[in-house]
Amino acid sequence: MRSLLHLVVSAVAVTAAVPYEQYILAPPSRTLRPVSIFRQHGPLSSPKSLLDNAKAHGQNLVLDGYNSSVTYDFGKNIAGWVNLDVHSHSGSIGVTFSESSLWVSSAGSDATADAALDAPLVFNVSRAGHYQAPNKKERGGFRYLTLVNLGTEKVLLKDLWVHFTAMPHWKDNALRNYSGWFHSNDEQLNRIWYAGAYTNQLVTIDPKRGDALNLLGIITSNSTVEGPLEWWVNTTITNGTSALTDGAKRDRLVWSGDMAIAVPGIAVTTFDLISIRNSLDSLFVLQNATTGLLPYAGYPFNLLGTVSFTYHLYALIGVANFYLWSGDKVYLDANWPAWKLGIQWATKQIDETGLANITAPSDWLRFGMGGHNIEANSILYYTLGLGAMLATDEGEAATASQYTALAAKIQQAAIPLLWQPSVGLFRDNETTTLAPQDGNAWAVRSGLVSNASQVAAISQALEARWGPYGAPAPEAADAVSPFISGFELDTHFVANRTDAALALIRRMWGDFMLDDPRMTNSTFIEGYSVTGALHYAPYTNDPRISHAHGWATGPTSSLTTYIAGIQIISDAGATWIISPQPGDLSEVDAGFSTPKGKFSSKWHQKGSTFHLSISTPRGTSGKVGIPLPGRHGKARLTGGPVKGSVVHGDSAGRYWIERLKGGNYEFVAVAV
């Protein structure tokens, strides 16, 4: 097995030839300047002098009087420390930040607390020269930056730039060195894939500047606050030099649930496994050594003592995901005792029904978690399946059998108790008829539901609930959750309803989350309302919503996994499946690298012909599912071991070629 050091070296080594660089949003340098002016107010002159393309002109921005301001637009969401070159010898300059154009203000920045705005960053000028924000005033996410004169005298500024701080462990000129790529004939899908990749870069931070929730429990949604609140980020949240967190601006903490979406997206884009490992390690070091309970979130949020059944399981899933993509058996061996202790805590919640009875209400900020909950039990079913595979790799056949038996009992109990045939969806628990998005998506994603007609019914029923801005999560009032909708995408793909999955991606992530003018047009938001308002039901303070949240990046991995069809099955790709789902697309080119080597899938379809080229590393093995063109379920196939034979597709219209050795193959299917 490969060591972690080898993983890091491998990820860097494969980046030179990555195609489609024009879509990458990460900057080529850590020195960033604004690209345009969003608005200006009061007496001032030469505001364009601080733009990126105007530095050679040698002019100064002049803010002539109190409250004169200019809001600069960096063109995309960024992160970092503000730097100013000031020509004046005295004065006071305020700086405010906003991810969304909706919260641009000279009075304060968009929020991190449960009430009010964040206070301006103030530079009190005592001499001409360079001024830089202190380390703890790193702003983790903003597209808009406002300079405001807080004094009565004129101030002159020669330069403004931001030192970009995301991905702190990557070299300054290497931020665009992706190991994965995606391209299709749909430009919107291409932009969505790369926006997800960039979002996950922006939420990868220096762990010494974590935790934006400094006023948690002090300022609440019921607090009466006059004026903006101070903010800072200076808490060490993990070991190492980088950490994967939930959000760029907020919370800047390790949350295992968020990682369930972010980790696969990172694996197929930057392969930044070291940040993932640092964050997972920070959770397991907090595990209760007696009970096995893992924290709801990392330090310092864990000090609240909040218990979450689902997030406990997500931490266990994180270990399995890291092992899947890294193939690092040494890592698994070291974490296996803690993993078994963790699953033991979870299975102790199973009662005489065969289902876990949930008594801890905390989850992804949805409401009503409790009882024999379908989401929680589906995630437990899935985690037990992962545990059986891990136990097999650890040589513990009896443990694997135990986990498999427990999972089977969950499946046997959940479906008759919670399935609503007249609705085509599961109810949340036995005390309600509410049909949650999370539980139904997870019932399919986990494999709890394996009947094809039932899977299709769930997919169709979920689609029927969509509004103009995406898929609702009724378990969270009027919320649209990009987190849970990422799992819903899996439901539609598993149901072989590819057009539905693509429609949701385009409607929700493309038309709204990426292209709405209130968004950053570069990163993905934490949550919003079914009405299209930038209001997220769990919060009362709308400006605190994060516009760069790793849990919102589901399409990035989904497009690679399902549309390109590349699935890693074991040990960094020792075994694999490539089975594209074309939908309404005509061509796709995608791939990524692991320590085993490069995996790629390139296909195009035209009329009655489907052409697929794949590449997988030598020494690996897998199978290929070729979607047959046309509607007749048979085609003449050439490629690999098939030499022009007429083949018949399965119920999903695919023809499978098993036991292929790693290498390069081309397949051509012509409908007959």
PyMOL commands that set and color helices and strands:
alter all, ss='L'
color gray80, all
select helices_A, chain A and resi 4-13+21-23+47-50+52-57+101-103+135-137+187-202+207-209+256-267+273-284+301-304+309-326+329-347+374-393+397-418+437-445+452-464+474-476+482-494+498-514+542-544+550-552+554-563+571-573
alter helices_A, ss='H'
color red, helices_A
select strands_A, chain A and resi 31-32+36-41+44-45+61-63+69-86+91-98+121-125+129-132+139-149+155-164+181-184+204-205+243-244+419-420+425-426+479-480+528-529+566-570+575-578+587-594+597-606+609-615+621-627+634-639+642-648+654-661+664-671
alter strands_A, ss='S'
color yellow, strands_A
deselect
rebuild
show_as cartoon
